[in-house]
Amino acid sequence: MTHGIWAVVPMKGGPGGKQRLAPALTPDERQRLAMAMFEDVLSALHDAPGLAGIAVVTADASVAALAARYGARILGNDATEGHTAAVLGAGRVLGGEGCAGLLALPGDIPMVTPDEIAAVLAAHGAAPCFTIVPSHDEMGSNGVLASPPGVVPLRYGDDSYRPHLEAARRLGVPCRTLKLRGIGLDIDHPQDLDAFLAIPSGTRARRVLESIGYRGAQPAAAG
């Protein structure tokens, strides 16, 4: 049986990811950055106290191999069906094994720390409960802790934060919100890269950007 709270990270992997960073990075650079960010997330989860385990939802062999180095369980359920389906599929598997709660995080939040993970766990109440960490623009749902898994229907997208709050309220599920810098900063657009580089860090993602010589978005040339 699987008990306690499990972290779940969907990760597609492979070439062609992070298309919205295409104006700033080549396909190879995007792939290197994606894997570096994913490892930053894995490292934080591995070192965070209080988690029962880590599950990575993927169909990519390279992603699975990296996740295994951090002791993560690999789930293939719905791995190619998008972020929402991947999280819901993991919730069904883990919940069916007795998992008390599910902490869903994306693989592109390189500034996340073990202390932030611990803060989310500490803020979370007794089941039924729903805790959410919004993206920095308060549009996305970068951290979602639900106990039991499936207590609130999840639907990810560019504007999921407030709909998730409303879904919890409609169901009468106690809902808590935390604003955390690391979990809140997902890297989707070139301006996110610039915001990330403006914060000193020893992350793998930063080392990749420095190794390829990324210096930030270039101002438009004067007409």
Stockholm file with secondary structure:
# STOCKHOLM 1.0

chainA/1-223         MTHGIWAVVPMKGGPGGKQRLAPALTPDERQRLAMAMFEDVLSALHDAPGLAGIAVVTADASVAALAARYGARILGNDATEGHTAAVLGAGRVLGGEGCAGLLALPGDIPMVTPDEIAAVLAAHGAAPCFTIVPSHDEMGSNGVLASPPGVVPLRYGDDSYRPHLEAARRLGVPCRTLKLRGIGLDIDHPQDLDAFLAIPSGTRARRVLESIGYRGAQPAAAG
#=GR chainA/1-223 SS CCCSEEEEEECCCSTTCCGGGTTTSCHHHHHHHHHHHHHHHHHHHHHCTTCSEEEEECCCHHHHHHHHHTTCEEECTTTTSCHHHHHHHHHHHHHHTTCCEEEECCSCCTTCCHHHHHHHHHHCCSSSEEEEEECTTSSSEEEEEEESTTSSCCCCSTTCHHHHHHHHHHHTCCEEECCCHHHHCCCCSHHHHHHHHTSCCCCHHHHHHHHTTCCCCCCCCCC
#=GC SS_cons         CCCSEEEEEECCCSTTCCGGGTTTSCHHHHHHHHHHHHHHHHHHHHHCTTCSEEEEECCCHHHHHHHHHTTCEEECTTTTSCHHHHHHHHHHHHHHTTCCEEEECCSCCTTCCHHHHHHHHHHCCSSSEEEEEECTTSSSEEEEEEESTTSSCCCCSTTCHHHHHHHHHHHTCCEEECCCHHHHCCCCSHHHHHHHHTSCCCCHHHHHHHHTTCCCCCCCCCC
//
